[in-house]
């Protein structure tokens, strides 16, 4: 028996499969070989960013974008490398963001992007692609056709089992809420494509709103404002950077950020120029979009059963997603709802962490997972 084990160990080293001798001695040969050919991963397939958890670690955190060769359709880059090319390419290269409003808009590009990001999990493995069991989070307002698109994309990327979980439930699990208790918890997940607002109790969504106003709309608002107010044409990447540096939901902040220099093309002269923008300007241009999020929160509170409304009054509202980092948003929502607003410790990764916990405890969370 020892000879057979040594022979298998020799073969694995020869084929550069990254075999771990410590794992071999602890858990035995069969489990070690099985782990090389199979795996479990949790995916937060977001409009702006895609995150993947494997072995309880976030192994991929990349922008949801892919660069393709126009002539051959071959993948040139995926993730951050493709984002660096975005809006800077020539006619031979095309950059695509396959997801729009939280769902797959370009099926082929999404499949190629997911496949490329899965390869990032174990870049040293060049000989085969393991078969994965996947848990993927999806917006709560998704249609059956859009669910099928997510599942098909995962299956084409060598998934042996595919489970899906709604984003608000994944976010609640990720920030440590016990969703199985008969206690109402309200989660507002502001992502790139959609804002998911949900009241959760007993492992289910009691009432929810999924509105298509989120980070991407904020970016477009800034882009339009710069064009209209300053006659300055800027790109999507520059607008995103403005949102990060001086984005605000309030015109008056206790700790205001310094003014930010914006570089773009003057629409009047056609010559590149630089201007400075303040957080107050950005708060003004984002105002209409933030009002829509406020209305969504108020509408969800109106729909809540009275006993759950009492729980929400005691526990407050939890903010997750990249939009939760917008300066002053928690204070603005608190003034509007008269409730306590809690921002998650790591709002950008709350959803993927919850998805990872659901993957690790499939039996416990079967009631919230969809096949």
C-alpha positions in Angstrom: 0.0 0.0 0.0 2.9 2.4 0.8 4.4 1.7 -2.6 1.2 2.7 -4.4 1.0 5.9 -2.4 4.6 6.8 -3.2 4.0 6.1 -6.9 0.9 8.4 -7.0 2.9 11.1 -5.1 5.7 10.9 -7.7 3.2 11.2 -10.6 1.5 14.3 -9.0 4.9 16.0 -8.6 5.9 15.2 -12.2 2.8 16.8 -13.6 3.1 20.0 -11.5 -0.3 19.7 -10.0 0.8 21.5 -6.8 0.4 18.5 -4.6 0.8 19.2 -0.9 2.8 16.6 1.0 1.5 17.8 4.4 -2.1 17.4 3.1 -1.1 13.9 1.9 0.2 12.7 5.3 -2.8 14.2 7.2 -5.9 13.4 5.3 -4.8 10.5 3.0 -4.3 10.0 -0.7 -7.9 9.7 -1.8 -9.0 13.0 -0.4 -5.9 14.8 -1.7 -6.5 13.5 -5.3 -10.2 14.3 -5.1 -9.5 17.9 -4.0 -7.2 18.4 -7.1 -10.0 17.4 -9.4 -13.0 19.1 -7.6 -13.5 22.2 -5.5 -16.1 24.5 -3.9 -16.2 28.2 -4.8 -18.5 31.1 -3.9 -19.0 33.9 -6.5 -20.3 37.4 -6.1 -21.0 38.1 -9.8 -21.4 41.9 -9.6 -21.9 44.5 -12.2 -18.8 46.4 -11.1 -16.7 43.7 -9.4 -16.5 40.0 -9.3 -15.3 38.3 -6.1 -14.6 34.6 -5.6 -14.0 32.7 -2.3 -12.2 29.4 -2.3 -11.1 27.5 0.8 -12.5 30.3 3.0 -10.3 32.9 1.4 -11.1 35.6 -1.1 -8.8 34.6 -4.0 -10.2 36.8 -6.8 -11.3 40.4 -6.5 -11.4 41.9 -10.0 -13.5 44.4 -12.0 -16.2 42.7 -14.1 -14.8 43.5 -17.5 -13.1 41.6 -20.3 -11.0 42.7 -23.3 -11.4 40.8 -26.6 -9.6 40.8 -30.0 -12.0 42.2 -32.6 -10.8 40.0 -35.4 -10.6 36.6 -33.7 -12.8 37.0 -30.6 -9.8 35.8 -28.5 -9.7 36.9 -24.8 -6.8 39.4 -24.4 -7.3 40.3 -20.7 -9.8 39.8 -17.8 -10.4 41.9 -14.7 -8.0 44.6 -13.6 -5.8 44.3 -16.7 -8.8 44.7 -18.9 -10.0 47.7 -16.8 -6.7 49.4 -17.4 -7.4 49.1 -21.1 -10.9 50.4 -20.9 -11.6 53.5 -22.9 -7.9 53.5 -24.1 -8.1 50.8 -26.8 -7.6 50.9 -30.6 -10.0 49.5 -33.2 -8.5 46.0 -32.9 -9.5 45.6 -29.2 -12.9 45.8 -27.6 -13.6 46.0 -23.8 -16.9 44.6 -22.6 -18.7 44.8 -19.2 -20.9 41.6 -19.5 -23.2 42.5 -16.7 -25.7 45.3 -16.6 -28.2 46.2 -13.8 -26.9 43.1 -11.8 -27.7 40.6 -14.5 -25.9 39.1 -17.6 -26.3 41.3 -20.6 -23.7 39.5 -22.9 -23.9 35.8 -22.3 -20.7 34.8 -24.3 -18.5 37.6 -22.8 -19.8 36.7 -19.3 -18.9 33.0 -19.8 -15.4 33.9 -21.0 -15.0 36.3 -18.0 -16.1 33.8 -15.4 -13.8 31.2 -17.0 -10.8 33.6 -16.9 -11.4 34.5 -13.3 -11.8 30.9 -12.2 -8.3 30.2 -13.8 -6.9 32.9 -11.4 -7.8 30.7 -8.5 -4.9 28.3 -9.2 -2.7 29.8 -12.0 -0.1 27.1 -11.5 -2.4 24.4 -12.7 -2.0 24.3 -16.5 -3.2 20.7 -17.3 -6.9 20.6 -16.4 -9.8 22.6 -15.0 -11.3 21.2 -11.8 -15.0 20.6 -11.5 -16.5 23.0 -9.1 -19.5 23.2 -6.9 -20.6 26.9 -7.0 -22.8 29.2 -5.0 -23.5 32.4 -7.0 -25.4 35.4 -5.6 -28.1 37.1 -7.7 -30.3 40.2 -7.3 -33.6 39.6 -5.6 -35.6 41.1 -8.5 -34.1 38.7 -11.1 -36.3 36.9 -13.6 -36.4 33.2 -14.4 -34.7 33.8 -17.8 -31.9 35.8 -16.1 -31.5 33.0 -13.5 -31.1 30.5 -16.3 -28.4 32.7 -18.0 -26.4 32.7 -14.7 -26.8 28.9 -14.3 -25.9 28.1 -17.9 -22.8 30.4 -17.8 -21.6 28.6 -14.6 -22.3 25.1 -16.1 -20.3 26.0 -19.2 -17.4 26.9 -16.9 -17.2 23.3 -15.7 -19.6 23.6 -12.7 -20.9 20.2 -11.5 -23.4 21.8 -9.1 -24.8 25.4 -9.2 -26.7 27.0 -6.3 -27.9 30.6 -6.3 -28.6 32.9 -3.3 -30.3 36.3 -3.2 -27.9 39.2 -2.6 -29.7 40.7 0.5 -29.7 37.3 2.2 -26.0 36.8 1.4 -25.3 40.3 2.7 -27.2 39.6 5.9 -25.3 36.4 6.5 -22.0 38.1 5.6 -22.4 40.8 8.3 -23.3 38.3 11.0 -27.1 38.5 11.1 -28.8 35.2 12.2 -31.4 35.0 9.4 -33.1 31.9 10.9 -34.5 33.8 13.9 -38.0 35.2 13.9 -36.6 38.7 14.1 -36.9 41.3 11.3 -33.6 42.7 9.8 -33.5 45.3 7.1 -30.5 45.2 4.6 -29.8 47.8 1.9 -27.2 46.5 -0.5 -26.0 49.3 -2.9 -24.0 47.6 -5.6 -22.9 48.6 -9.0 -26.0 47.9 -11.0 -28.8 47.6 -8.5 -29.8 48.6 -5.0 -31.3 45.6 -3.1 -33.6 46.6 -0.2 -35.0 43.7 1.8 -36.6 42.9 5.2 -35.5 39.4 6.2 -37.0 37.0 8.8 -37.0 33.2 9.3 -34.5 32.6 6.4 -36.7 34.4 3.9 -37.4 37.8 2.3 -40.6 39.2 3.7 -40.7 42.3 1.5 -38.2 43.8 -0.9 -37.4 46.4 -3.5 -34.8 46.0 -6.3 -34.2 49.4 -7.9 -31.8 50.0 -10.8 -30.1 53.0 -9.2 -26.7 52.3 -7.8 -23.0 52.9 -8.3 -23.1 52.9 -12.1 -25.9 55.5 -12.1 -23.9 57.7 -9.7 -21.0 57.5 -12.2 -23.2 58.5 -15.1 -24.6 61.4 -13.0 -21.1 62.7 -12.5 -20.2 62.3 -16.1 -23.4 64.2 -17.3 -22.8 66.9 -14.6 -19.3 67.6 -15.8 -20.4 67.9 -19.4 -23.4 70.1 -18.6 -21.9 72.3 -15.9 -18.2 72.6 -16.9 -18.3 71.8 -20.6 -15.8 69.0 -19.8 -15.9 65.7 -21.5 -14.6 62.9 -19.2 -14.6 59.1 -19.4 -16.2 56.5 -17.2 -13.0 55.8 -15.4 -12.5 59.4 -14.5 -16.1 59.8 -13.3 -15.6 56.7 -11.1 -12.5 58.2 -9.6 -14.3 61.5 -8.8 -17.0 59.4 -7.0 -14.4 57.7 -4.9 -12.3 60.8 -4.1 -15.1 63.4 -3.5 -18.4 61.6 -3.7 -20.9 62.7 -1.1 -24.6 62.4 -0.3 -24.6 65.6 1.8 -23.6 69.1 0.8 -22.1 69.6 4.3 -19.8 67.1 5.9 -18.0 67.1 9.2 -14.8 65.9 7.6 -14.9 67.1 4.0 -12.4 65.7 1.5 -10.1 68.2 -0.4 -11.1 69.4 -3.9 -10.2 67.0 -6.7 -8.5 67.8 -10.0 -10.4 66.5 -13.0 -8.7 66.2 -16.4 -10.8 66.0 -19.6 -11.4 67.6 -23.0 -13.0 71.0 -23.3 -16.1 70.7 -25.4 -15.8 74.3 -26.6 -12.2 74.3 -27.7 -11.4 70.6 -28.0 -8.3 71.1 -25.9 -7.5 69.1 -22.8 -7.9 71.0 -19.6 -8.0 70.7 -15.8 -10.6 71.9 -13.3 -11.2 71.4 -9.6 -14.5 70.0 -8.2 -15.7 69.9 -4.6 -17.7 67.3 -2.7 -20.6 69.8 -2.5 -20.9 69.8 -6.3 -20.9 66.1 -6.5 -23.5 65.9 -3.7 -25.7 68.2 -5.8 -25.4 66.1 -9.0 -26.1 62.8 -7.1 -29.1 64.2 -5.2 -31.8 62.9 -7.6 -30.4 59.3 -7.6 -30.1 59.2 -3.8 -33.7 60.4 -3.5 -34.8 57.3 -5.4 -32.9 55.1 -3.0 -34.5 56.9 -0.1 -37.9 56.4 -1.6 -37.1 52.6 -2.1 -36.2 52.4 1.6 -39.4 54.2 2.7 -41.6 52.0 0.5 -40.0 48.8 1.9 -40.6 50.1 5.4 -44.3 50.8 4.5 -44.7 47.2 3.3 -43.2 45.7 6.5 -45.6 43.9 8.8 -45.9 45.8 12.1 -44.1 43.3 14.3 -41.1 43.3 11.9 -41.2 47.1 11.8 -40.8 47.1 15.6 -37.7 44.9 15.2 -36.3 47.2 12.6 -36.9 50.2 14.9 -34.8 48.4 17.6 -32.1 47.0 15.3 -31.8 49.8 12.7 -30.9 49.4 9.0 -27.7 47.7 7.7 -25.9 49.2 4.7 -23.7 47.0 2.5 -22.1 47.2 -1.0 -19.8 49.7 -2.5 -22.4 52.5 -2.4 -22.4 52.3 1.4 -19.0 54.0 1.3 -20.5 57.2 -0.2 -19.8 59.9 2.3 -22.8 61.1 4.4 -25.2 58.5 3.0 -25.8 56.8 6.4 -26.5 60.2 8.0 -28.9 61.2 5.2 -30.8 57.9 5.4 -30.9 58.3 9.2 -32.5 61.8 8.9 -35.0 60.5 6.4 -36.1 57.4 8.2 -35.4 58.5 11.8 -33.7 55.1 12.3 -30.2 54.0 13.2 -28.1 53.2 10.2 -25.2 50.7 10.5 -22.5 50.4 7.8 -20.9 46.9 7.5 -17.3 46.6 8.5 -16.2 45.6 5.0 -19.3 46.5 2.9 -17.6 45.7 -0.4 -17.1 42.1 0.6 -20.1 41.4 2.8 -22.1 39.7 0.0 -19.3 37.4 -1.1 -18.5 36.5 2.6 -22.1 35.6 3.1 -22.1 33.5 -0.1 -19.0 31.7 1.2 -20.6 30.9 4.6 -23.6 29.5 2.7 -21.3 27.4 0.6 -19.5 26.1 3.7 -22.8 25.2 5.4 -25.0 24.0 2.5 -27.2 21.9 4.7 -27.9 24.7 7.2 -28.8 27.2 4.4 -30.6 24.9 2.0 -33.8 26.8 2.5 -32.3 30.0 1.0 -30.4 28.4 -1.8 -31.9 27.9 -5.3 -30.8 25.2 -7.7 
